[in-house]
Amino acid sequence: MSLLSLIAALLLEQLHPLSSRKYLLTWLGDYAQYFQDRFDAGERSHGRIAWLLAVLLPFITIWAVYSILFAKHPVFAWAFSVLVLYLTMGFRQFSHYFTDINLALQDNDLHQARTLLSEWTGKSCHDLNPQEVARLTIEQALLASHRHVFGVIVWFVIFMVLGMGPVGAMLYRLSTFFSARWKDQEAGNDFGTFAQQMCRILEWLPIRLTASSFAIVGNFEDTIYSWRTQAAEWPEPDEGIVLASGAGALGIKLGQTLVLDDQPVYRPDLGSGEEVDTEHMQSAIGLVWRTLVFWLLMLLLLTGAHLLG
């Protein structure tokens, strides 16, 4: 059921992208703000209570609905799983930015490419040259593919195996959302500390599976080398694993100092291959698709082995 749910959700998103996703994100923002307004007193313990309540309510609800539907008929439970995946996972959550930036660079419309990248990152990118725009766009795509596709798949499959339905996809999505939403706090305010800790725990396995898959479908030796020697130097080590392994798999250089928000931002070098050019953008999206196909094939083999067993 996990494999069929994933395939159906991916096909549904490709055929009919969720046009109201921005309203869903607005609702999630209001949901997170509700708990922050009522529990944020600057203490880590308050953040723990807020996170547990904010996550457990939808967790229990989705598990209960799935169980009821499964008792009625497995097809109903499958359809519900597809719906949850449709809301929590997918390429279209970021691919429109990547595609539009790529087209703008191909048309030599640097201003449009910078504007789109600024919207995507939330930072001013108007001082970047075409190669820097392409490099940062590839980085954003690698991180987004992990957060919106591979990380969701890992926890979806784990909880499906446990018989708890699609709660894993929801758990991962809320965890990453709350971590980002409650991250920027005033000095001495530890409200978001627990949310960030839980996000790191839930990211540990998916990030390493993503990086390992990049190595398998890309340049294996360069991926492992970049992962082992460069990932820890990135300001966010978890992000560094994804970016370093992606750079190695593609045979390109990522990172490096950029001017963002009119200020130079030091970023360590990742990868040891070629300097990024606009042509590498198609290679990056190809890496993501090959990784997804690899995961689906592995899941198919595991499903077949289980059925035969």
Secondary structure, 3 states (H helix, E strand, C coil): CHHHHHHHHHHHHHHCCCCCHHHHHHHHHHHHHHHHHHHCCCCHHHHHHHHHHHHHHHHHHHHHHHHHHHHHCHHHHHHHHHHHHHHHCCHHHCHHHHHHHHHHHHCCCHHHHHHHHHHHHCCCCCCCCHHHHHHHHHHHHHHHHHHHHHHHHHHHHHHHHCCCCCHHHHHHHHHHHHHHHCCCCCCCCCCCHHHHHHHHHHHHHHHHHHHHHHHHHCCHHHHHHHHHHHHHHCCCHHHHHHHHHHHHHHCEEEECCEEECCEEECCCEECCCEECCCCHHHHHHHHHHHHHHHHHHHHHHHHHHHHHC
